[in-house]
Amino acid sequence: MVPAIDGTAFRRGDIGPAVAEIRSLLDRLGLLNGSAPRQDSFDASLELAVRAFQQQRGLTVDGIVGPSTYRRLDEARWQLGDRVLNHRPGALLAGDDVFALQQRLLDLGFKVGRVDGYFGAETEAGLRELQRNLGLPVDGTCGPATLKALNRLQPRVSGGAPNTLRAEERIRTAGPRLAGKIVVVDPMPLLAVPPEHEARARADAIVGDVARRVEGRLVAIGVQAYLAGRPGEAYDDASRAAFANRADADLTLSLTLDASTNPDAAGVASYFFGSDTHGTRSSVGERFAGLVQREIVARTDSADLRTHAKTWDFLRLTRMPAVRLDLGYLTNLADATRLSRPAFRDTLAEAIVVAIQRFYLAPEVDPNTGVLQFAELREAVRQPRA
């Protein structure tokens, strides 16, 4: 495949061999009928196909093939058995074939970590365990012999239940106290507008202020809270996920604003890792996103745009529960007015910290949404353990 280099993006009106390759891949996926006046032209039909692909794959739907969409197109062409799969540190194999292998191993009862389409160390360990159980050479490589044996086996479980149970058990074992836990707060730039635009600076100031308020509250109750860079600094998703992984965070939360050409677009939305195409999602990420979303909606008059599964690299590459939170639309007058008020930003920070606490509470002691206050959390921290 022709690589997307240095952030190159292809869009309607572009012409060239990369566009022809994009068209070929989308045609292979059944999203194009194959007929076009020019195979190397990015026309309206190709844009619609790109949008459909992005929707299916949990990407930002903009009809533009940037590096992220380019990578996912490349991943989508691989089916299990098309190539030999193994662990390559520093250059992990990724694709639909890896998704399929991970799901098969998980259904057979082997641990693979998150089903994310990356052939990492945990997937290799699960594959080695399968090979050991079947009397195959234990090399951690999914080649013809391993694939043939794998296809003869019937799954013992299905639906990702083992991963869900293991994730929930880790949360339960961590206990309800936040003190000592590690949380990364990631102030993300408003990428919908260019860096030099005045709205970008306003968005950075708002998001940075909310992030610092969240950080301050968390530190006050004994959490090791880290800001992932300074507000306004533009890191790619992979770099931001790597920061959270290096911090060995228990939770990570990315804060940002949105913008739209439609001035009526408004509200707050949250996102967690999940792919309907591959039938996988982070159950604990989904629960965390739901808690944050409900706390904010209960405490403010922001419109509820709900929670959604996405496969953005920030959510896909983090090893812990991760959520991206869109705090509102800077292009909507009501949202922008609310976000400009320090008291409103304080309410957002309060809601986020309370949601983090509720994430670790057992269902029988979890308070109603919108009820718990930060002052109560501080008081609970001061109380001696039983």
Secondary structure, DSSP 4 states (H G I P E B T S, - for coil): -PPP-TT--B-TT-BSHHHHHHHHHHHHTTSS-S--S-TTB--HHHHHHHHHHHHHTT---SS-B-HHHHHHHHHHT--TTSS-B---TTS--BSHHHHHHHHHHHHTT---SS-SSB--HHHHHHHHHHHHHHT---SS-B-HHHHHHHHHPPPS--TTHHHHHHHHHHHHHH-S--TT-EEEEEE---TTS-TTSHHHHHHHHHHHHHHHHHHHHHHHTT-EEEESS-TT----HHHHHHHHHHTT-SEEEEEEEE--SSTT---EEEEEEEETTTTEE-HHHHHHHHHHHHHHHHHS---EEEEEEE--HHHHH-SS-EEEEEEEETTSHHHHHHHT-HHHHHHHHHHHHHHHHHHTS-GGGPPPTTT--HHHHHHHHHSPP-
